[in-house]
């Protein structure tokens, strides 16, 4: 139904004979004014549904397609935002992408997606140049891994830039789920249920997300005066969770295991049970991300859920604020919530 804003003709427009189809052609076929066609193209609400459908049918019949070039000349905006991410096959990145695309759709925007090139040093400056050459109104960088020029990076003038990261930036607003706070919340949740020997299976080194989750766990234990053993590090996969879970099964003092994501948690639980440790009777397990729901049947894992659609919405709120001339730089952190299922038991 909704169509991008366009100029008089579309750059990728259909043709009648040798002439590009225009709004005037659409108006004549639909029996309406050019202003009405413009309102339909701009997806304005002041058009009755019957008229809107007649105009859209005429556009389809004539092969009229609004163009990025026409939109830019007409209003100075493309209705598209550039997004750069690391490996989108990872469950966490897929969820992030879904949150941003959903928010973009709600705002009438499209998303142009590129991936960071990990063949060499990762620099925001290089990706910003690439995106600036495309028809985008702004940029979003999802930097859940380290980038070489994070602190030095300067956004491209005229292109609002938001960074999804737990790290603060001196010139760009950063927004992220509270990876540090979620770990402190999990430790407090387990302590309230009588657990004092809480181990951590962390994500890989170099992951900003994993580092903040590890730091929150360590600080929460230190504040509570509880024993803190060196955490093990996996690679976010269930296989690595299983391999490390085999080692953790030998820790007879451990009563609770906090795992850096749900996939590793599932692997660790399988290893614990295979090696004679019952979950949750012997060892309680908590994951992060709530990424198994709808994927693993009869999912029983207690975990932390982040509202990634809300994060995407807030990202666009700050993007539009910058477009309107607000230059305030903020560090926005959105809390998670514990989803209780069946992998945590109260200690006697």
C-alpha positions in Angstrom: 0.0 0.0 0.0 2.6 2.6 1.1 4.9 4.0 -1.6 8.0 6.1 -1.4 7.7 9.8 -2.0 8.5 10.6 -5.7 9.0 13.4 -8.1 7.1 13.9 -11.3 8.5 10.8 -13.0 10.3 7.8 -11.7 13.9 7.0 -12.6 13.0 3.4 -12.8 9.6 4.3 -14.3 7.8 2.3 -16.9 7.3 3.8 -20.3 4.4 4.5 -22.6 6.1 4.3 -26.0 9.4 6.2 -25.7 8.3 8.7 -23.0 8.6 8.1 -19.2 5.3 7.8 -17.4 4.4 10.9 -15.4 2.1 11.7 -12.6 -0.1 13.4 -15.2 -0.5 10.2 -17.0 -1.5 8.4 -13.8 -4.0 11.2 -13.0 -5.7 11.0 -16.4 -6.1 7.2 -16.3 -7.4 7.3 -12.7 -9.6 10.3 -13.3 -8.1 12.4 -10.5 -5.9 15.4 -10.1 -2.1 15.4 -10.1 -2.3 16.6 -6.4 -4.3 13.4 -5.5 -1.7 11.2 -7.2 1.0 13.0 -5.3 -0.9 12.4 -2.0 -1.2 8.7 -2.8 2.5 8.5 -3.7 3.4 10.3 -0.4 1.1 7.9 1.5 -0.8 10.8 3.0 -4.0 10.0 5.0 -6.2 12.5 3.3 -7.3 10.2 0.4 -10.4 8.0 0.6 -9.6 4.3 0.2 -11.6 3.9 -3.1 -9.6 6.8 -4.7 -6.3 5.5 -3.4 -6.9 2.1 -4.9 -7.9 3.6 -8.2 -4.7 5.6 -8.3 -2.6 2.6 -7.3 -4.2 0.5 -10.0 -3.4 3.1 -12.6 0.2 3.3 -11.4 0.5 -0.5 -11.7 -1.1 -0.5 -15.2 1.1 2.2 -16.5 4.3 1.0 -14.8 4.8 4.2 -12.8 7.4 3.7 -10.0 8.6 6.6 -7.8 12.3 7.2 -7.8 15.0 7.9 -5.2 16.2 10.7 -7.4 12.8 12.3 -7.6 12.3 12.1 -3.9 15.6 13.6 -3.1 15.0 16.5 -5.5 11.5 17.1 -4.2 12.0 16.8 -0.4 15.7 16.3 0.2 15.1 12.9 1.8 15.2 9.3 0.6 13.2 7.6 3.2 16.0 5.1 3.7 18.5 4.5 6.5 21.8 2.7 6.2 22.6 -0.1 8.6 26.0 -1.8 9.1 26.3 -4.9 11.2 28.7 -7.8 11.9 27.7 -11.4 10.8 23.9 -11.4 10.5 23.7 -15.1 10.8 24.2 -15.0 14.6 20.9 -15.2 16.5 21.5 -12.0 18.4 22.3 -10.1 15.2 19.2 -11.5 13.5 17.1 -10.3 16.4 18.7 -6.9 16.2 18.0 -6.7 12.5 14.4 -7.6 13.0 14.0 -4.9 15.6 15.4 -2.2 13.4 13.6 -3.3 10.3 10.3 -3.4 12.2 10.9 0.1 13.5 11.8 1.3 10.1 8.6 -0.1 8.6 6.5 1.6 11.3 8.2 4.9 10.5 7.7 4.5 6.7 11.5 3.9 6.1 13.4 1.3 4.2 16.8 -0.1 5.4 19.9 -0.5 3.3 22.1 -3.2 4.9 25.8 -3.8 4.6 28.1 -5.9 6.7 31.4 -5.0 8.3 34.3 -6.4 6.2 36.3 -8.4 8.8 39.0 -9.2 6.3 41.1 -6.5 7.9 40.9 -3.8 10.6 37.2 -2.8 11.1 36.8 1.0 10.9 33.6 3.1 11.1 35.1 5.7 8.9 35.4 3.3 5.9 31.8 2.1 6.3 30.5 5.6 6.7 32.1 6.6 3.4 30.5 3.6 1.7 27.1 4.4 3.1 27.4 8.1 2.3 27.6 7.2 -1.4 24.2 5.4 -1.2 20.7 7.0 -1.1 20.3 7.1 2.7 19.2 9.8 5.2 21.4 8.5 8.1 23.3 5.6 9.5 23.1 3.0 12.2 26.2 1.0 13.3 25.7 -2.1 15.3 29.1 -2.4 17.0 28.8 -5.4 19.2 32.5 -6.2 18.5 35.5 -4.0 18.7 36.2 -1.5 15.9 39.6 0.2 15.5 38.5 3.9 15.3 35.4 3.9 17.6 36.5 6.8 19.8 38.0 8.9 16.9 35.1 8.4 14.5 33.4 11.6 13.3 29.9 11.2 11.7 29.4 12.4 8.1 28.0 16.0 8.2 24.3 16.0 7.4 23.8 12.3 8.0 22.5 11.6 11.5 24.4 8.6 13.0 23.4 6.3 15.8 25.6 3.6 17.2 24.2 0.5 18.9 26.8 -0.2 21.6 27.3 -0.3 25.3 30.3 1.9 24.9 29.7 5.7 25.1 30.8 7.8 22.1 31.9 11.5 22.3 30.0 12.6 19.1 27.3 10.0 18.5 24.3 8.9 20.5 24.8 5.2 21.6 21.9 3.0 22.4 21.8 -0.6 23.6 20.2 -3.2 25.8 21.7 -3.0 29.2 24.2 -5.9 28.9 25.9 -4.9 32.2 22.7 -4.4 34.2 21.2 -7.7 33.0 24.0 -9.6 34.6 23.7 -7.9 38.0 19.9 -8.6 37.8 20.6 -12.3 37.2 23.0 -12.6 40.1 20.6 -10.9 42.4 17.8 -13.2 41.1 19.9 -16.3 41.9 21.0 -15.0 45.3 17.4 -14.4 46.3 16.9 -18.1 45.6 19.7 -19.1 47.9 22.6 -19.5 45.4 26.1 -18.5 46.5 28.3 -20.4 44.0 27.3 -18.8 40.7 29.6 -19.5 37.8 29.7 -17.8 34.4 30.1 -19.1 30.9 30.9 -16.0 28.9 30.9 -15.2 25.2 34.2 -14.8 23.2 36.9 -12.2 23.8 36.5 -9.2 21.6 32.8 -9.2 22.0 31.7 -6.0 23.6 28.4 -7.6 24.6 30.2 -10.6 26.2 32.6 -8.3 28.1 29.9 -6.1 29.6 27.8 -9.2 30.6 30.9 -10.7 32.3 31.8 -7.4 34.0 28.2 -7.2 35.5 28.4 -10.7 36.8 31.8 -10.2 38.4 30.9 -6.8 40.0 27.6 -8.3 41.4 29.5 -11.2 43.0 32.2 -8.8 44.4 29.5 -6.5 45.9 27.8 -9.5 47.6 31.1 -10.8 48.8 30.7 -14.2 47.0 33.3 -16.4 45.6 34.2 -15.6 41.9 36.0 -18.2 39.8 37.6 -17.4 36.5 34.8 -17.6 33.9 35.0 -19.9 30.8 34.6 -18.4 27.4 32.6 -19.9 24.5 31.9 -18.7 21.0 28.1 -18.3 21.3 27.3 -21.7 19.8 25.6 -24.6 21.5 28.5 -26.8 20.7 30.9 -24.6 22.7 28.4 -24.5 25.5 28.4 -28.3 25.6 32.2 -28.6 25.5 32.6 -26.1 28.4 29.6 -27.7 30.2 31.5 -30.9 30.4 34.3 -29.1 32.3 31.7 -27.3 34.5 30.1 -30.6 35.4 33.2 -31.4 37.5 32.6 -28.4 39.7 30.7 -29.9 42.6 30.4 -26.6 44.5 28.6 -24.9 41.6 24.8 -24.5 42.3 24.0 -22.0 39.5 25.4 -21.2 36.1 24.8 -17.9 34.3 25.4 -18.3 30.6 26.2 -15.5 28.1 23.5 -16.5 25.6 20.7 -19.1 25.2 22.5 -21.2 22.6 25.5 -21.9 24.9 23.1 -22.4 27.8 21.3 -25.1 25.9 24.6 -26.9 25.2 25.8 -26.5 28.7 22.5 -28.0 30.1 22.9 -31.0 27.9 26.4 -31.6 29.0 25.5 -31.2 32.7 22.7 -33.7 32.4 24.8 -36.1 30.4 27.4 -36.1 33.2 25.1 -36.6 36.0 24.2 -33.1 37.1 20.4 -32.5 37.2 19.0 -29.2 36.0 17.7 -27.4 38.1 17.8 -29.8 41.1 21.7 -29.7 41.2 22.5 -26.8 39.1 20.2 -23.9 38.1 20.9 -22.3 34.7 20.0 -18.9 33.3 20.7 -17.7 29.8 20.4 -14.3 28.0 18.5 -13.2 24.9 15.4 -15.4 24.9 16.3 -16.5 21.4 15.1 -20.2 21.7 11.4 -19.5 22.0 9.7 -20.9 18.9 12.9 -22.6 17.8 13.4 -25.2 20.5 10.2 -27.2 21.3 9.1 -27.2 24.9 11.7 -24.5 25.8 12.2 -24.6 29.6 15.2 -22.2 29.9 15.0 -19.3 32.3 16.6 -16.3 30.5 16.7 -12.5 30.1 14.6 -11.0 27.4 15.4 -7.7 25.8 12.8 -5.7 23.9 14.7 -5.3 20.6 11.7 -3.8 18.9 11.7 -1.1 21.5 15.4 -0.6 21.0 14.8 -0.2 17.3 12.0 2.3 17.9 14.2 4.3 20.3 17.0 4.2 17.7 14.7 5.8 15.2 13.4 8.3 17.7 17.0 9.6 18.2 17.6 9.5 14.4 14.5 11.7 13.8 15.5 14.0 16.6 18.9 14.6 15.0 17.2 15.2 11.6 15.1 17.9 13.2 18.3 19.7 14.5 18.7 18.3 18.0 22.4 17.7 18.6 22.4 16.3 22.1 24.6 13.2 22.5 23.2 10.5 24.8 24.0 7.1 26.1 20.7 5.2 26.3 20.6 1.8 28.1 17.4 -0.3 28.0 16.8 -2.8 30.8 16.0 -6.5 30.2 13.5 -8.7 32.1 13.9 -12.2 33.5 11.6 -14.8 31.9 11.0 -17.5 34.4 10.6 -21.0 33.1 11.9 -24.2 34.7 15.7 -24.2 35.0 16.1 -22.4 38.3 15.4 -24.0 41.7 15.3 -22.5 45.1 18.2 -23.8 47.3 17.0 -25.4 50.6 
